[in-house]
């Protein structure tokens, strides 16, 4: 089965770029940019990646953002992630980022946007990996901060795939940002929102009704509301589920309890993703292995989620056709090998 998963052509739609920072890169960037870390050596830093709770995870994530201080740093980080995509047979990836973390420290937004864009350009040249970035508003900082970020981001709208809403979900419902996202959609940009991870099903309804999202990030709490399940099924709104993230952050205590199989069997448009792969010790391939081994997911389920991800992506029509054709051509050989 591991060989099947490795060979399966993949697409990733829910990955925060700083969440791909391995301890070795964090240590190297800290040294390069003269940032003091609270660890005696690289081994102590690696041990910190085995965090015990949400607070430790957040602290580690923030330390990762503090060592990034230039577009070159973002380029290096992005290219390292895309090299991992090459190793894992990921052909297209759409990564989350934000500018607020860096502009609040006095850096120009360009270090984020230009650095990631350069990384994707190089990844396309080297490995034919397509994709790009989806800047997100940090919802717990409020609407005014998001409006300020949008004034910057809309100047770069041709360089981004869409706009997202991320970070602490409760008590910051998507409805807080309705007017802003109305303006964003009018520019033609795609819209996504984290909803239904820590927040209940009402947060998913709000993302749908108030923001009119193209995709729901996470969305696992949809099963609490049968009417919402019916709506998601009828409209086939994509859900970018992150199983190992959910267990690492104790949204679900064990993968055997994860609702991903129930969601798939209900006909929902589920995709599988890694969220913060370096911190959770699981990139896309490892997430697939984990749900196969513990959550009742089959080889056909993994193939279907990969196809769902192709169709849910913000790639252009030609690229979607390429990726879908690749999956269809490989289906018989892949499934017969399981």
Kinemage of the C-alpha trace (Angstrom):
@kinemage 1
@onewidth
@group {chain A} dominant
@subgroup {mainchain}
@vectorlist {calphas} color= white
{ca unk a 1} P 0.000 0.000 0.000
{ca unk a 2} L 2.864 2.376 0.709
{ca unk a 3} L 4.036 1.948 -2.889
{ca unk a 4} L 0.530 2.748 -4.157
{ca unk a 5} L 0.409 5.931 -2.080
{ca unk a 6} L 3.853 7.032 -3.216
{ca unk a 7} L 3.001 6.524 -6.886
{ca unk a 8} L -0.428 8.174 -6.656
{ca unk a 9} L -0.395 11.581 -8.415
{ca unk a 10} L -1.358 14.145 -5.783
{ca unk a 11} L -2.630 17.683 -5.310
{ca unk a 12} L -2.454 19.615 -2.019
{ca unk a 13} L -4.837 22.469 -1.194
{ca unk a 14} L -4.344 23.159 2.531
{ca unk a 15} L -0.774 23.801 3.690
{ca unk a 16} L 0.593 26.801 5.585
{ca unk a 17} L 4.026 27.589 4.190
{ca unk a 18} L 5.676 28.268 7.570
{ca unk a 19} L 4.253 24.939 8.694
{ca unk a 20} L 6.649 23.209 6.293
{ca unk a 21} L 9.718 24.596 8.082
{ca unk a 22} L 11.766 21.653 9.302
{ca unk a 23} L 13.920 22.156 12.430
{ca unk a 24} L 17.115 22.159 10.386
{ca unk a 25} L 15.891 25.109 8.316
{ca unk a 26} L 14.609 26.958 11.373
{ca unk a 27} L 18.018 26.544 13.017
{ca unk a 28} L 19.853 27.613 9.854
{ca unk a 29} L 17.691 30.705 9.276
{ca unk a 30} L 18.024 31.715 12.936
{ca unk a 31} L 21.785 31.605 12.597
{ca unk a 32} L 21.744 33.386 9.229
{ca unk a 33} L 19.504 36.195 10.528
{ca unk a 34} L 21.040 36.414 14.014
{ca unk a 35} L 17.862 35.339 15.821
{ca unk a 36} L 18.274 33.899 19.311
{ca unk a 37} L 16.345 30.678 19.934
{ca unk a 38} L 15.512 29.204 23.366
{ca unk a 39} L 17.217 25.905 22.536
{ca unk a 40} L 20.716 24.779 23.399
{ca unk a 41} L 21.259 22.922 20.148
{ca unk a 42} L 19.523 21.462 17.116
{ca unk a 43} L 18.605 18.322 19.052
{ca unk a 44} L 16.725 20.373 21.625
{ca unk a 45} L 14.905 22.168 18.805
{ca unk a 46} L 13.951 18.847 17.217
{ca unk a 47} L 12.582 17.721 20.569
{ca unk a 48} L 10.412 20.856 20.677
{ca unk a 49} L 8.724 19.683 17.470
{ca unk a 50} L 7.161 16.949 19.616
{ca unk a 51} L 4.900 19.529 21.256
{ca unk a 52} L 2.468 18.526 23.987
{ca unk a 53} L -0.340 21.033 23.487
{ca unk a 54} L -1.660 23.900 21.382
{ca unk a 55} L 0.365 26.518 23.272
{ca unk a 56} L 3.640 24.744 22.536
{ca unk a 57} L 2.652 24.387 18.879
{ca unk a 58} L 1.788 28.085 18.568
{ca unk a 59} L 5.057 29.124 20.240
{ca unk a 60} L 7.051 26.947 17.876
{ca unk a 61} L 5.151 28.246 14.853
{ca unk a 62} L 5.816 31.856 15.905
{ca unk a 63} L 9.524 31.125 16.297
{ca unk a 64} L 9.506 29.902 12.721
{ca unk a 65} L 8.007 33.150 11.485
{ca unk a 66} L 10.571 35.184 13.423
{ca unk a 67} L 13.538 33.696 11.572
{ca unk a 68} L 12.084 34.659 8.171
{ca unk a 69} L 13.226 38.162 7.359
{ca unk a 70} L 13.506 38.475 3.587
{ca unk a 71} L 12.047 37.416 0.248
{ca unk a 72} L 15.108 35.185 -0.148
{ca unk a 73} L 14.144 33.353 3.062
{ca unk a 74} L 10.616 32.765 1.759
{ca unk a 75} L 12.017 31.598 -1.563
{ca unk a 76} L 14.252 29.088 0.209
{ca unk a 77} L 11.395 27.818 2.374
{ca unk a 78} L 8.994 27.513 -0.567
{ca unk a 79} L 11.496 25.715 -2.763
{ca unk a 80} L 12.290 23.249 0.045
{ca unk a 81} L 8.586 22.444 0.359
{ca unk a 82} L 8.226 22.032 -3.412
{ca unk a 83} L 11.193 19.678 -3.432
{ca unk a 84} L 9.271 17.624 -0.872
{ca unk a 85} L 6.318 17.753 -3.259
{ca unk a 86} L 8.535 16.299 -5.976
{ca unk a 87} L 9.543 13.450 -3.644
{ca unk a 88} L 5.910 12.753 -2.788
{ca unk a 89} L 4.569 12.964 -6.357
{ca unk a 90} L 2.576 16.134 -5.633
{ca unk a 91} L 2.023 17.862 -8.975
{ca unk a 92} L 0.121 20.945 -7.824
{ca unk a 93} L -0.004 22.763 -4.483
{ca unk a 94} L -1.783 25.841 -3.161
{ca unk a 95} L -0.182 27.201 -0.007
{ca unk a 96} L -1.461 29.571 2.640
{ca unk a 97} L 0.490 32.578 3.872
{ca unk a 98} L -0.227 35.903 5.528
{ca unk a 99} L 1.382 39.313 5.326
{ca unk a 100} L 0.200 40.683 8.698
{ca unk a 101} L 2.733 38.671 10.718
{ca unk a 102} L 5.536 40.388 8.820
{ca unk a 103} L 4.176 43.876 8.205
{ca unk a 104} L 3.551 44.172 11.961
{ca unk a 105} L 7.310 43.654 12.413
{ca unk a 106} L 8.155 46.390 9.940
{ca unk a 107} L 8.828 44.240 6.873
{ca unk a 108} L 7.202 45.032 3.523
{ca unk a 109} L 4.521 42.634 2.317
{ca unk a 110} L 6.682 41.987 -0.726
{ca unk a 111} L 9.031 39.717 1.220
{ca unk a 112} L 6.166 37.243 1.537
{ca unk a 113} L 4.516 37.630 -1.847
{ca unk a 114} L 7.610 37.936 -4.006
{ca unk a 115} L 9.543 35.255 -2.134
{ca unk a 116} L 6.819 32.614 -2.416
{ca unk a 117} L 6.103 33.527 -6.043
{ca unk a 118} L 9.792 33.120 -6.899
{ca unk a 119} L 9.824 29.732 -5.202
{ca unk a 120} L 6.869 28.530 -7.253
{ca unk a 121} L 8.410 29.850 -10.450
{ca unk a 122} L 11.572 27.856 -9.769
{ca unk a 123} L 9.564 24.786 -8.750
{ca unk a 124} L 7.749 24.907 -12.089
{ca unk a 125} L 11.057 25.170 -13.953
{ca unk a 126} L 12.726 22.331 -12.047
{ca unk a 127} L 9.910 19.848 -11.461
{ca unk a 128} L 6.846 21.091 -13.381
{ca unk a 129} L 4.971 21.633 -10.103
{ca unk a 130} L 2.199 24.193 -10.470
{ca unk a 131} L 0.232 26.141 -7.904
{ca unk a 132} L 0.727 29.301 -5.927
{ca unk a 133} L -0.290 31.142 -2.787
{ca unk a 134} L -3.482 32.065 -0.991
{ca unk a 135} L -2.853 34.905 1.481
{ca unk a 136} L -5.099 34.696 4.536
{ca unk a 137} L -6.469 37.234 6.952
{ca unk a 138} L -5.748 36.466 10.599
{ca unk a 139} L -9.324 36.468 11.822
{ca unk a 140} L -8.667 37.040 15.533
{ca unk a 141} L -6.942 40.336 14.716
{ca unk a 142} L -10.289 41.650 13.548
{ca unk a 143} L -11.871 43.243 10.502
{ca unk a 144} L -9.836 46.464 10.495
{ca unk a 145} L -6.558 44.553 10.204
{ca unk a 146} L -8.023 42.453 7.386
{ca unk a 147} L -9.150 45.577 5.536
{ca unk a 148} L -5.649 47.040 5.837
{ca unk a 149} L -4.148 43.811 4.506
{ca unk a 150} L -6.564 43.794 1.577
{ca unk a 151} L -5.497 47.311 0.554
{ca unk a 152} L -2.027 45.834 0.028
{ca unk a 153} L -3.013 42.440 -1.352
{ca unk a 154} L -5.324 43.767 -4.042
{ca unk a 155} L -2.303 45.422 -5.647
{ca unk a 156} L -0.908 41.888 -6.143
{ca unk a 157} L -4.154 40.153 -7.131
{ca unk a 158} L -2.686 38.887 -10.394
{ca unk a 159} L 0.026 37.065 -8.452
{ca unk a 160} L -2.211 35.170 -6.013
{ca unk a 161} L -4.791 32.411 -6.375
{ca unk a 162} L -7.323 33.705 -3.873
{ca unk a 163} L -7.875 35.045 -0.380
{ca unk a 164} L -8.499 32.999 2.760
{ca unk a 165} L -9.604 33.391 6.353
{ca unk a 166} L -7.494 31.528 8.914
{ca unk a 167} L -6.136 31.398 12.474
{ca unk a 168} L -8.177 31.191 15.697
{ca unk a 169} L -11.705 30.236 14.686
{ca unk a 170} L -13.785 30.778 17.846
{ca unk a 171} L -15.289 33.303 18.527
{ca unk a 172} L -14.608 34.931 15.154
{ca unk a 173} L -17.301 33.745 12.712
{ca unk a 174} L -16.879 34.399 8.986
{ca unk a 175} L -19.879 36.737 9.117
{ca unk a 176} L -17.584 39.375 10.677
{ca unk a 177} L -15.888 39.715 7.290
{ca unk a 178} L -18.905 39.634 4.958
{ca unk a 179} L -18.525 43.099 3.422
{ca unk a 180} L -14.801 42.677 2.867
{ca unk a 181} L -15.209 39.331 1.117
{ca unk a 182} L -17.988 40.747 -1.054
{ca unk a 183} L -15.427 43.242 -2.350
{ca unk a 184} L -12.814 40.528 -2.817
{ca unk a 185} L -15.131 38.316 -4.857
{ca unk a 186} L -15.992 41.260 -7.107
{ca unk a 187} L -12.348 41.347 -8.222
{ca unk a 188} L -12.651 37.771 -9.474
{ca unk a 189} L -10.460 36.202 -6.808
{ca unk a 190} L -11.386 32.856 -5.289
{ca unk a 191} L -12.389 32.733 -1.630
{ca unk a 192} L -11.728 30.094 1.050
{ca unk a 193} L -12.140 29.986 4.823
{ca unk a 194} L -11.118 27.790 7.736
{ca unk a 195} L -14.363 26.648 9.330
{ca unk a 196} L -15.657 23.677 11.260
{ca unk a 197} L -12.398 22.631 12.894
{ca unk a 198} L -12.707 24.025 16.412
{ca unk a 199} L -15.874 25.921 15.520
{ca unk a 200} L -19.219 24.168 15.164
{ca unk a 201} L -21.332 23.684 12.053
{ca unk a 202} L -22.649 27.265 12.247
{ca unk a 203} L -19.172 28.488 11.279
{ca unk a 204} L -19.367 26.409 8.106
{ca unk a 205} L -22.826 27.780 7.315
{ca unk a 206} L -21.464 31.300 7.809
{ca unk a 207} L -18.545 30.663 5.452
{ca unk a 208} L -21.015 29.450 2.837
{ca unk a 209} L -23.785 32.010 3.267
{ca unk a 210} L -21.824 35.105 4.293
{ca unk a 211} L -18.519 34.698 2.440
{ca unk a 212} L -19.784 32.478 -0.410
{ca unk a 213} L -16.583 30.457 -0.302
{ca unk a 214} L -15.279 28.268 -3.097
{ca unk a 215} L -13.823 25.799 -0.578
{ca unk a 216} L -14.108 25.041 3.134
{ca unk a 217} L -10.824 24.414 4.928
{ca unk a 218} L -11.246 21.586 7.463
{ca unk a 219} L -15.047 21.342 7.715
{ca unk a 220} L -15.089 18.153 9.778
{ca unk a 221} L -17.821 19.452 12.109
{ca unk a 222} L -20.293 19.386 9.223
{ca unk a 223} L -21.464 15.953 10.361
{ca unk a 224} L -23.060 17.570 13.412
{ca unk a 225} L -25.731 19.090 11.156
{ca unk a 226} L -27.610 16.762 8.748
{ca unk a 227} L -29.019 19.718 6.797
{ca unk a 228} L -25.487 21.035 6.270
{ca unk a 229} L -24.346 17.617 5.074
{ca unk a 230} L -27.197 17.596 2.566
{ca unk a 231} L -26.266 21.085 1.367
{ca unk a 232} L -22.581 20.200 0.990
{ca unk a 233} L -23.539 17.050 -0.871
{ca unk a 234} L -25.941 18.828 -3.218
{ca unk a 235} L -23.482 21.639 -4.002
{ca unk a 236} L -20.309 19.527 -3.813
{ca unk a 237} L -18.417 22.251 -1.971
{ca unk a 238} L -14.842 20.968 -1.487
{ca unk a 239} L -13.595 20.277 2.043
{ca unk a 240} L -9.828 20.382 2.606
{ca unk a 241} L -9.460 17.926 5.490
{ca unk a 242} L -6.194 17.554 7.451
{ca unk a 243} L -6.346 14.323 9.489
{ca unk a 244} L -2.958 14.298 11.237
{ca unk a 245} L -3.349 17.971 12.113
{ca unk a 246} L -6.718 17.201 13.682
{ca unk a 247} L -5.245 14.530 15.934
{ca unk a 248} L -2.095 16.514 16.784
{ca unk a 249} L -4.233 19.435 17.960
{ca unk a 250} L -6.722 17.118 19.700
{ca unk a 251} L -9.657 18.140 17.542
{ca unk a 252} L -9.973 14.369 17.169
{ca unk a 253} L -8.245 12.230 19.788
{ca unk a 254} L -7.260 9.333 17.524
{ca unk a 255} L -7.331 8.695 13.795
{ca unk a 256} L -9.607 5.711 14.364
{ca unk a 257} L -12.224 8.290 15.456
{ca unk a 258} L -11.667 10.641 12.530
{ca unk a 259} L -14.819 11.348 10.457
{ca unk a 260} L -13.058 11.354 7.074
{ca unk a 261} L -14.381 7.928 6.038
{ca unk a 262} L -17.932 8.830 7.099
{ca unk a 263} L -17.666 12.056 5.113
{ca unk a 264} L -16.483 10.233 2.002
{ca unk a 265} L -19.114 7.516 2.267
{ca unk a 266} L -21.749 10.253 2.513
{ca unk a 267} L -20.603 11.504 -0.898
{ca unk a 268} L -18.997 14.706 0.353
{ca unk a 269} L -16.306 16.359 -1.752
{ca unk a 270} L -13.395 15.552 0.553
{ca unk a 271} L -9.717 16.197 -0.155
{ca unk a 272} L -6.792 15.203 2.068
{ca unk a 273} L -4.029 17.636 3.064
{ca unk a 274} L -1.222 18.182 5.582
{ca unk a 275} L -1.852 21.662 7.113
{ca unk a 276} L 1.492 22.134 8.976
{ca unk a 277} L 3.469 19.065 7.914
{ca unk a 278} L 6.814 19.753 9.577
{ca unk a 279} L 5.201 20.425 12.946
{ca unk a 280} L 2.811 17.481 12.795
{ca unk a 281} L 5.396 15.098 11.350
{ca unk a 282} L 3.176 14.238 8.400
{ca unk a 283} L 3.282 15.558 4.851
{ca unk a 284} L 0.551 14.596 2.399
{ca unk a 285} L 1.896 11.092 1.825
{ca unk a 286} L 2.122 10.386 5.561
{ca unk a 287} L -1.451 11.640 6.026
{ca unk a 288} L -2.598 9.175 3.392
{ca unk a 289} L -0.756 6.306 5.029
{ca unk a 290} L -2.190 7.258 8.418
{ca unk a 291} L -5.829 7.282 7.332
{ca unk a 292} L -5.355 4.030 5.417
{ca unk a 293} L -3.890 2.329 8.471
{ca unk a 294} L -6.195 3.796 11.130
{ca unk a 295} L -9.315 5.418 9.662
{ca unk a 296} L -10.704 2.764 7.327
{ca unk a 297} L -9.737 4.587 4.134
{ca unk a 298} L -9.244 2.397 1.050
{ca unk a 299} L -7.013 2.755 -1.982
{ca unk a 300} L -10.021 3.792 -4.044
{ca unk a 301} L -10.851 6.449 -1.413
{ca unk a 302} L -7.336 7.879 -1.727
{ca unk a 303} L -7.588 7.924 -5.502
{ca unk a 304} L -10.999 9.634 -5.304
{ca unk a 305} L -9.732 12.275 -2.868
{ca unk a 306} L -6.826 12.986 -5.220
{ca unk a 307} L -9.260 13.469 -8.080
{ca unk a 308} L -11.455 15.649 -5.881
{ca unk a 309} L -8.405 17.811 -5.158
{ca unk a 310} L -7.672 18.254 -8.853
{ca unk a 311} L -11.210 19.441 -9.517
{ca unk a 312} L -11.264 21.637 -6.378
{ca unk a 313} L -7.978 23.322 -7.196
{ca unk a 314} L -7.645 26.820 -8.595
{ca unk a 315} L -5.485 25.586 -11.472
{ca unk a 316} L -6.530 26.654 -14.940
{ca unk a 317} L -8.727 24.376 -17.048
{ca unk a 318} L -5.845 22.992 -19.102
{ca unk a 319} L -3.801 22.062 -16.024
{ca unk a 320} L -6.830 20.402 -14.409
{ca unk a 321} L -7.350 18.367 -17.564
{ca unk a 322} L -3.691 17.316 -17.500
{ca unk a 323} L -3.829 16.225 -13.871
{ca unk a 324} L -7.170 14.477 -14.233
{ca unk a 325} L -5.929 12.588 -17.287
{ca unk a 326} L -2.851 11.509 -15.330
{ca unk a 327} L -4.994 10.159 -12.502
{ca unk a 328} L -7.348 8.373 -14.891
{ca unk a 329} L -4.499 6.798 -16.843
{ca unk a 330} L -2.868 5.523 -13.653
{ca unk a 331} L -6.032 4.312 -11.936
{ca unk a 332} L -6.075 0.701 -13.132
{ca unk a 333} L -2.366 0.094 -12.557
{ca unk a 334} L -2.468 1.760 -9.156
{ca unk a 335} L -5.555 0.031 -7.781
{ca unk a 336} L -4.592 -3.372 -9.179
{ca unk a 337} L -1.311 -3.112 -7.238
{ca unk a 338} L -3.042 -2.690 -3.872
